[in-house]
């Protein structure tokens, strides 16, 4: 936790340098992202596997059914119950959002129709490797299930051939049949343009790091993405001496855990609250 005083003569310069480090890193990331996407478009599975070996130490991109089953077996029953409970709550909420088709016949017997048609396919990106978010599986997949999307693909980077058991269980709960152990810009490119092993989709959703966010922006227009690209996270919290340090820490950590480039800033006039926060 880095503390900067607004009373410092060089405050503006120090703050600007701190913010610029992140901005410059994001700009440099974008150049490499474009090259990776171009490579996957041209060389397909060969390029995809090359990047998996380099970044995630993976030798295969498609986990076997046995591997998935064995991984799920190792998962704590309490975690399974928590995922089951979350699934039911999220499904209930999104089922209430479902729209009905409209058919109107005016006095001249003209039929006016408004029809909701689901996408044919969607890929959900679920962060992996260093972290695991079964919640991302549920929150990205369940709306597609409710909408009636027939083909739902999960792209989730593992590490050294291992994907997170909770993520795999959540995918099983959502009845996802296509699971790929891939991540980063190469995974986005594979889902967007297709390879020999992976058929292209209509839309990609789900959070990711700066590389994933940049890749989704790059492929947008060729396929659909969300209305916003999530990641890397940033949050600004303003507090006073009456604020709860535990709540402040939770708000900051909730975003900081997403990415090494996540930027979490706290503003306060009270030094004591900063000291208490450092102890959390």
C-alpha positions in Angstrom: 0.0 0.0 0.0 1.6 3.2 -1.2 0.6 6.4 0.6 0.9 9.8 -1.1 0.3 13.1 0.6 -1.5 15.8 -1.2 0.6 18.3 0.7 3.7 17.1 -1.0 5.0 19.7 -3.5 5.5 17.0 -6.1 2.1 15.4 -5.5 0.7 15.9 -9.0 3.9 14.5 -10.6 4.1 11.5 -8.3 0.4 10.7 -8.9 0.8 11.1 -12.6 3.8 8.8 -12.7 1.9 6.2 -10.7 -1.0 6.3 -13.1 1.2 6.4 -16.2 2.9 3.1 -15.4 -0.4 1.3 -15.9 -1.3 3.3 -19.0 2.0 2.7 -20.7 1.9 -1.0 -19.9 -1.6 -1.3 -21.4 -0.4 0.5 -24.6 2.5 -1.9 -25.1 0.3 -4.9 -24.4 -2.0 -3.9 -27.2 0.8 -4.2 -29.9 1.7 -7.8 -28.8 -2.1 -8.7 -28.7 -2.5 -7.7 -32.4 0.4 -9.9 -33.4 -0.9 -12.9 -31.5 -4.4 -12.6 -33.0 -2.9 -12.3 -36.5 -0.8 -15.4 -35.8 -3.8 -17.5 -34.7 -5.9 -16.3 -37.6 -3.1 -17.5 -40.0 -1.8 -20.7 -38.3 -4.8 -21.9 -36.2 -4.2 -24.7 -33.7 -0.4 -24.6 -34.3 -0.2 -21.0 -33.1 -2.7 -21.6 -30.3 -0.7 -24.5 -28.9 2.5 -22.5 -29.2 1.1 -19.7 -26.9 -0.4 -22.2 -24.5 3.0 -23.9 -24.0 4.7 -20.5 -23.6 2.3 -18.8 -21.2 0.4 -21.6 -19.4 2.8 -24.6 -19.8 -0.1 -26.6 -21.4 0.6 -29.3 -23.9 -3.0 -29.8 -24.9 -6.0 -27.5 -25.5 -8.8 -29.9 -25.0 -9.1 -31.6 -21.6 -10.3 -35.2 -21.7 -13.7 -36.1 -20.1 -11.8 -38.3 -17.6 -9.5 -35.4 -16.7 -12.6 -33.2 -16.0 -14.4 -35.9 -14.1 -11.3 -36.7 -11.9 -10.8 -33.0 -11.2 -14.4 -32.5 -10.1 -14.2 -35.6 -7.8 -11.5 -33.8 -5.8 -13.7 -30.8 -5.1 -14.9 -30.2 -1.6 -18.6 -30.9 -1.1 -19.1 -27.6 0.6 -17.8 -25.8 -2.5 -20.2 -27.9 -4.7 -23.2 -26.9 -2.5 -22.2 -23.3 -2.7 -22.0 -23.4 -6.5 -25.4 -25.2 -6.6 -27.0 -22.5 -4.4 -25.5 -19.7 -6.5 -26.7 -21.4 -9.7 -30.3 -21.5 -8.4 -30.3 -17.9 -7.3 -28.7 -16.5 -10.5 -31.0 -18.6 -12.6 -34.1 -17.3 -10.8 -33.0 -13.7 -11.3 -32.3 -14.1 -15.0 -35.5 -16.1 -15.7 -37.4 -13.0 -14.6 -35.6 -10.9 -17.2 -36.8 -13.1 -20.1 -38.8 -11.2 -22.7 -42.0 -12.3 -24.6 -42.5 -12.0 -28.3 -45.0 -9.4 -29.4 -47.6 -9.8 -32.1 -50.0 -6.9 -32.8 -52.7 -6.7 -35.5 -54.0 -3.2 -36.2 -57.4 -2.2 -37.5 -56.2 -2.7 -41.1 -55.3 -6.3 -40.3 -51.5 -5.6 -40.6 -49.4 -7.9 -38.5 -46.6 -6.3 -36.6 -44.3 -8.7 -34.8 -41.4 -8.3 -32.4 -39.5 -11.5 -32.0 -36.6 -12.4 -29.7 -34.1 -14.8 -31.2 -31.1 -16.2 -29.2 -27.6 -16.3 -30.7 -26.5 -19.6 -32.1 -23.3 -19.7 -30.1 -21.4 -17.9 -27.4 -18.0 -18.3 -25.8 -17.5 -17.5 -22.1 -14.1 -16.5 -21.0 -13.3 -17.6 -17.5 -10.0 -16.4 -16.0 -7.7 -19.1 -14.8 -4.1 -20.1 -14.4 -3.3 -18.1 -11.2 -6.9 -17.5 -10.1 -10.2 -19.3 -10.3 -13.7 -17.8 -10.7 -16.5 -20.4 -10.8 -18.8 -17.3 -10.3 -17.8 -16.1 -13.7 -19.0 -19.4 -15.2 -22.4 -19.0 -13.6 -22.9 -15.3 -14.3 -21.8 -15.5 -18.0 -23.5 -18.8 -18.8 -26.9 -18.7 -17.1 -28.2 -15.7 -19.1 -27.3 -17.6 -22.3 -29.1 -20.7 -21.0 -32.2 -18.6 -20.2 -32.1 -16.9 -23.6 -31.9 -20.3 -25.3 -28.4 -20.2 -26.8 -27.8 -23.8 -28.1 -24.0 -23.8 -28.2 -22.1 -22.5 -25.2 -18.3 -22.8 -25.2 -16.0 -22.2 -22.2 -12.4 -21.0 -22.7 -10.5 -21.2 -19.4 -6.7 -21.2 -19.1 -5.3 -24.0 -17.0 -1.7 -24.2 -15.7 0.6 -27.2 -16.5 -2.5 -29.0 -17.8 -4.6 -28.4 -14.8 -7.9 -26.4 -14.7 -9.6 -25.4 -11.5 -12.0 -28.0 -10.1 -14.6 -25.5 -9.0 -14.6 -23.9 -12.5 -15.1 -27.3 -14.1 -17.9 -28.2 -11.7 -19.7 -24.9 -12.4 -19.3 -25.7 -16.2 -20.8 -29.1 -15.6 -23.7 -27.6 -13.6 -24.4 -25.3 -16.6 -24.2 -28.4 -18.9 -21.3 -26.9 -21.0 -20.1 -29.6 -23.4 -17.3 -27.7 -25.0 -14.4 -26.8 -22.7 -11.0 -25.6 -23.9 -7.9 -25.2 -21.8 -6.8 -22.0 -23.4 -6.4 -18.4 -22.4 -5.2 -14.9 -23.3 -5.4 -13.2 -26.7 -4.8 -16.5 -28.6 -8.0 -18.0 -27.0 -10.0 -14.9 -27.9 -8.7 -15.2 -31.5 -9.5 -18.9 -31.7 -13.1 -18.4 -30.5 -13.6 -15.4 -32.8 -12.1 -16.8 -36.0 -12.1 -20.6 -35.4 -9.4 -23.2 -35.8 -9.4 -26.9 -36.8 -10.2 -27.8 -33.2 -12.5 -24.9 -32.3 -15.5 -23.7 -34.2 -16.0 -19.9 -34.2 -18.7 -18.4 -32.1 -21.1 -15.4 -32.6 -20.1 -13.6 -29.3 -17.5 -13.7 -26.5 -18.3 -12.6 -23.0 -16.5 -12.7 -19.6 -13.8 -10.9 -17.7 -10.1 -11.1 -18.2 -6.7 -9.3 -17.8 -5.5 -6.4 -19.9 -4.4 -8.8 -22.7 -7.9 -10.4 -22.9 -9.6 -7.0 -22.8 -7.4 -5.7 -25.6 -8.0 -8.8 -27.7 -11.8 -8.5 -27.3 -11.6 -4.9 -28.5 -9.6 -6.0 -31.5 -12.0 -8.7 -32.6 -15.1 -6.6 -32.0 -16.9 -6.0 -35.2 -16.0 -9.4 -36.6 -17.9 -10.9 -33.6 -19.9 -9.5 -30.7 -18.6 -8.7 -27.2 -20.2 -7.2 -24.2 -21.2 -3.5 -24.1 -18.0 -3.0 -22.0 -14.7 -4.8 -21.7 -14.0 -5.8 -18.1 -10.4 -5.6 -16.9 -8.1 -4.7 -15.6 -10.2 -3.4 -12.7 -10.0 0.0 -11.2 -11.8 1.6 -8.2 -11.6 4.9 -6.3 -12.9 5.0 -2.7 -13.4 8.2 -0.7 -13.7 7.8 3.1 -13.6 9.7 6.4 -12.8 8.9 10.0 -16.3 7.3 10.4 -15.7 4.7 7.7 -15.3 1.0 8.5 -11.7 -0.1 7.8 -12.8 -3.7 7.1 -15.4 -2.6 4.5 -12.8 -0.3 2.9 -10.3 -3.2 2.7 -12.9 -5.5 1.2 -13.8 -2.9 -1.5 -10.2 -2.5 -2.5 -9.2 -6.2 -2.4 -12.3 -7.2 -4.3 -10.9 -5.3 -7.3 -7.1 -5.7 -6.6 -7.4 -9.5 -6.8 -8.4 -9.4 -10.5 -5.1 -8.4 -12.0 -1.6 -7.2 -11.2 -2.5 -4.1 -13.2 -5.7 -3.5 -11.2 -5.6 0.0 -9.8 -7.3 0.6 -6.4 -7.1 4.1 -4.9 -8.3 5.4 -1.5 -8.7 9.1 -0.7 -9.0 10.2 2.9 -8.2 13.3 5.1 -7.8 11.0 8.1 -4.3 9.4 8.6 -5.6 7.1 11.3 -8.0 5.3 8.9 -5.0 4.7 6.6 -3.0 3.1 9.5 -6.0 0.9 10.4 -6.4 -0.1 6.8 -2.8 -1.2 6.5 -3.3 -3.6 9.4 -6.2 -5.4 7.6 
